[in-house]
Amino acid sequence: MPESDPHLLGPGFWPTPFTAAEIREASRGGKTIRLLVEHPDGTRTERVNSFSDGDDDGAMLTQWVVGDDAPATARRVTWAELQGHASFPRDRSERSTETIDHPLGRLVCIRFDVRSHPDAAPAIFRFALAFPGMPVLYETPVEGGIERTIVTSIE
């Protein structure tokens, strides 16, 4: 891919599923993402990410855990920063395409299997082509097993 490809953030990295511009267009008008986190011990947590005050460069991202007394956190994020979260090194990851059945429907996804070192269990990220932004499903190794995070709705 040419260096001018906006999906490619640096040498030795896979192209990202979405450009900063694509994420901006999908999010700048505001959106709320609800996530279900399944912990290895069988418990579940519902989280919410909400975008507001979007402009050409970024937006306010407010996050909270449903039913938790802790206050919501809010910070300004840039579209480029969000794109960077999906930039994975080729030497520690694999990229493929996969179709999954998901709460948002049957989704064609770009899948990344990313290892922190050669013997590590991979973290798996699935980015649905229909929903520019964060992965709609990701599984990360944590102490005690795998933590699974599923986007349950995008409003």
C-alpha positions in Angstrom: 0.0 0.0 0.0 1.3 3.4 -0.7 2.5 5.6 2.1 -0.3 8.1 1.3 -3.0 5.5 2.3 -4.9 7.0 5.2 -5.5 3.5 6.6 -1.8 2.9 7.1 -0.3 4.7 10.1 3.3 3.5 9.9 5.7 1.0 8.5 5.4 -2.4 9.9 1.7 -2.0 10.8 -1.5 -3.4 9.2 -3.8 -0.9 7.6 -6.5 0.1 10.0 -10.1 -0.9 9.3 -11.3 2.7 9.2 -9.7 6.1 8.6 -10.0 9.0 11.0 -12.3 10.6 8.5 -14.6 7.5 8.4 -14.7 7.4 12.2 -15.5 11.1 12.3 -18.3 10.8 9.9 -19.9 8.0 11.9 -19.5 9.7 15.2 -19.3 13.5 15.1 -23.0 14.0 15.2 -23.1 12.1 18.5 -23.6 8.4 19.2 -24.0 6.1 22.2 -22.4 2.7 22.3 -23.6 0.1 24.8 -21.3 -2.7 25.6 -21.6 -6.0 27.6 -18.4 -7.2 29.3 -18.3 -10.9 30.2 -15.7 -11.5 32.8 -13.9 -14.9 33.3 -15.6 -15.5 36.6 -19.1 -15.4 34.9 -20.1 -11.9 36.0 -21.2 -9.3 33.5 -20.8 -5.5 33.4 -22.6 -3.1 31.1 -20.6 -0.1 29.9 -21.6 2.9 27.9 -19.5 5.1 25.6 -21.1 8.4 24.5 -19.8 10.9 21.9 -20.8 14.5 22.0 -19.7 17.9 20.7 -18.0 16.5 17.7 -16.0 18.7 15.3 -13.4 18.2 12.5 -10.7 17.1 15.0 -12.5 15.0 17.6 -15.3 14.8 20.2 -16.0 14.5 23.9 -16.1 10.8 25.0 -18.0 10.2 28.2 -17.8 6.6 29.6 -19.6 5.0 32.6 -20.5 1.6 34.0 -24.2 1.0 34.4 -25.3 0.5 38.0 -21.9 1.6 39.3 -21.7 4.5 41.8 -18.5 5.7 40.3 -18.9 9.0 38.3 -18.7 9.0 34.6 -15.4 10.0 33.0 -15.2 12.5 30.1 -12.3 13.4 28.0 -11.7 14.9 24.6 -10.5 12.4 22.0 -9.3 12.9 18.4 -10.5 10.9 15.4 -6.8 10.1 14.7 -6.3 8.8 18.2 -9.3 6.5 17.8 -8.0 5.3 14.5 -4.7 4.6 16.2 -6.3 2.1 18.6 -6.8 -0.2 15.6 -3.2 0.0 14.3 -1.5 -3.3 15.0 2.1 -4.4 14.3 2.4 -7.0 11.5 5.1 -8.9 13.4 2.8 -9.6 16.4 -0.6 -9.9 14.7 -2.6 -11.6 12.0 -5.4 -9.9 9.9 -8.3 -11.7 8.3 -11.9 -11.3 7.3 -14.7 -13.0 9.1 -18.5 -13.0 9.1 -20.1 -13.2 12.5 -23.6 -13.5 13.9 -23.8 -10.6 16.4 -26.5 -8.7 18.4 -26.2 -6.0 15.7 -26.9 -8.6 12.9 -24.8 -10.7 10.6 -21.6 -8.7 10.2 -18.6 -8.8 7.9 -15.6 -8.0 10.1 -11.9 -7.4 9.8 -10.3 -9.5 12.5 -7.0 -9.0 14.2 -5.3 -11.6 16.4 -2.7 -9.7 18.4 0.0 -11.2 20.7 2.0 -9.2 23.2 4.8 -11.8 22.7 5.2 -15.0 20.6 4.0 -17.3 23.4 1.1 -15.2 24.6 -2.6 -16.0 23.9 -3.9 -13.5 21.4 -6.3 -10.7 22.0 -8.9 -10.8 19.2 -10.6 -7.7 17.8 -13.4 -7.8 15.3 -14.3 -4.5 13.5 -17.6 -4.6 11.6 -17.3 -2.9 8.2 -20.8 -1.5 8.7 -19.9 0.4 11.9 -16.8 2.6 11.6 -15.2 2.9 15.0 -14.4 0.5 17.8 -14.5 -3.3 17.5 -18.0 -4.8 17.8 -16.5 -7.8 19.6 -13.2 -8.3 21.3 -11.7 -10.9 23.5 -8.7 -10.2 25.7 -6.7 -12.6 27.8 -6.8 -11.5 31.5 -5.9 -13.3 34.7 -8.3 -16.2 35.1 -9.2 -16.5 31.4 -10.7 -14.4 28.6 -12.7 -11.2 29.0 -15.2 -10.8 26.2 -16.7 -7.4 25.2 -19.7 -7.2 22.9 -21.2 -4.0 21.5 -24.9 -4.6 22.1 -26.2 -1.4 20.5 -25.2 1.8 18.7 -27.6 4.7 18.8 
